[in-house]
Amino acid sequence: MRVVKEDPHRINGKIRDVEEVRLVGDNVEVGVYPLSKAKEIAQELELDLVEISPKAVPPVCKIIDYKKFLYEQKKREKTLKSKASKVTVKEIRFGPQTDDHDYEFKKKHAIKFLKDGAKLKAFVFFKGRSIIFKEQGHILLLKLAQDLEEFGKVEQMPKLEGKRMTMFIAPKKVK
């Protein structure tokens, strides 16, 4: 079974239930016309009568090449979509007693992530009784934030949620 997609606009013969329409478009004198006259004008110009704003009184119709209009609209949407930035979030996990070598290793990865334009979620995970070291976890995350200051800015300061202390760092915009 094939599903036929319905047009988002009513065109030509599908515009019924109204007597008058407000006509806009190129090579057309803007104004309110009877529906039959508007259809005639569109036919003379070999273009389509497209209902742009059906809720207006009278409905607004435009005389255009409908296929070309849809193509331009899709093209516009595609460029907008490609310009929209996709934010990726990379995670780095520490323990409350992470030693210097591990810290430096993870810091290098964090710098790489921020340079690539990804957000960084750094967190300290407390296992079992290690929750008593929450000050150490806080200090560790603040130190990381200070070390990464030139690559990104802190979006959320360290916050304890259950057994995790989390901090978010967003990359700095490259000029």
N, C-alpha and C positions, 0 to 999 in steps of 0.2 A: 504494500500500500504506500503510495507516494503522498506526502503531505505538501500541499501548496501553501506557500507563505503569502499572506494577505498584504497588499500594499498599505503602507502607513498613512497614505493620503487617498482621498476620493478623487478620481479623475474623470473627465468628460461625462459619459453617460451615467456614471455612478453617483453624480451629484443630482439629487432629486429634491424631495421635500422642502425646497425653498423657491420663492418666486424671484427674489432679487439677490444679486451678489455685488460686492465691492470689488472692482477689477483693478489689479495692479500688474506691473510688468514692463518690460522694454517694448518700445514701438506701440504702446497702447495708451490711450488717453485715460488717466485714472479717474474713476467715478463709479457711481452705482448704476448697474444695468440690469435689465430683466435677464433671467437665466438663459433663455433661448437666444437672445442677442449676444450674450457673452460666449456661448458655444459657437455661434456663427463666426464671430471675430476670430476665435481660436482656430476654427477650421480654415478660414481664409488665409491665416498666417501659417497654416500647416504645422501648428503646435498643439500642445495639450492644455486644457483648462484644469488646473490643479487647485483643490481646496486647501489653502494654507492654514487658515484659522477658522475652524468650523463653529466655534462657540461665539464668535463676534456677531453683532447684529447690524447689518446683514453679514453673512459669512464672507471672508476675504478669500478671493481666488486670484491666482496668478497665471498668466499665459506664458508657458515655458516648454522646452523640450524635456519631458518627464524623465526619460532614460538618462539623459545627460545630467539632469538635476540629481538623480539618485547616485550616479557615478561620482559626481563632485562631492556629494555628501559623504559617501563611503571613503573617498580619498581624504577628506578633511578629518573624519573620525580616526582614520589610520595614522595620520601625521600627529594628531593629538595624543593618540595612544603611544606612539613611539617616543614622544617627548616626555611623557609621564615617567618619572623616575621610579625604579623598582628598588625599594629599600631592603637590603639583606641584613640580617642580624647574625653576627658571629659570636659564639660563646667561648669564654676562657674560664676554666675552673681552677680554683686554688683550694688548698687546705689551710687551716689556720696557722700551721707551722711550716709553710712552704719555705725551703731553704733558698739561698741567694742564686744558685745556679739555675734551679727550676724557674725562679722568678724571672731571671734575665731571659731565659729561653722563651717563656710565655709572653714576656714584654715584646720581644722581637716579632712574634706572631701578631700581637695586638697592633703593633706599628704597621705591619704589612696589611692587615685588615682595614685599618683606618685610611691608609694610603689608597687602597683599592675602592674606597667610598662606602664601605660597609659600616653599619653601626656595631658597636661592641657592647656585649653584655658580659661583664666580669662578675664572677661571684665566688664567694668563699662558702664551701659546704662543710658544715659541722656534723661529724659522725659521733654518735653516742654521747659521751660526757664532754667531748671537746667544745661544747657550747660555752663552757666556762672561759674559753679563750676568745670571746666575741670582741674584746678590745683589740686583740692582735689582728683579727680579721678586718676590723674597721681601719686600723693603721695601715695594713697591707693594701687595701683598696684605695685609701687616700694617697699612699705613696705611688701607686700605679697611676692614679689620676694626675699627680704632679709630674711624673715622668713622661706622660703622654700629652702634656699640655700643648706642645707645639703642633701635634698631629690632630687633636680633637678636643672638643669641650664637653665637660660633664653635663649630661642631660638630667640625670637623677643621682643625687648623692647616695652613698651606701645606706641601705635600708634592710633591716632584719625581717625576713618573712619565714616563719617556722624555723627550719634548720639551715636556711640559706641567707646570706647577706649579699644583696645584689646592688650593682651600680651600672648605669648606662652611660656610654660615651658616644657622642655623634662626631663624625669626621668634620674637619674644618673645610669650608668651601675654598676651592683652589681658584685664585684670581688670575 
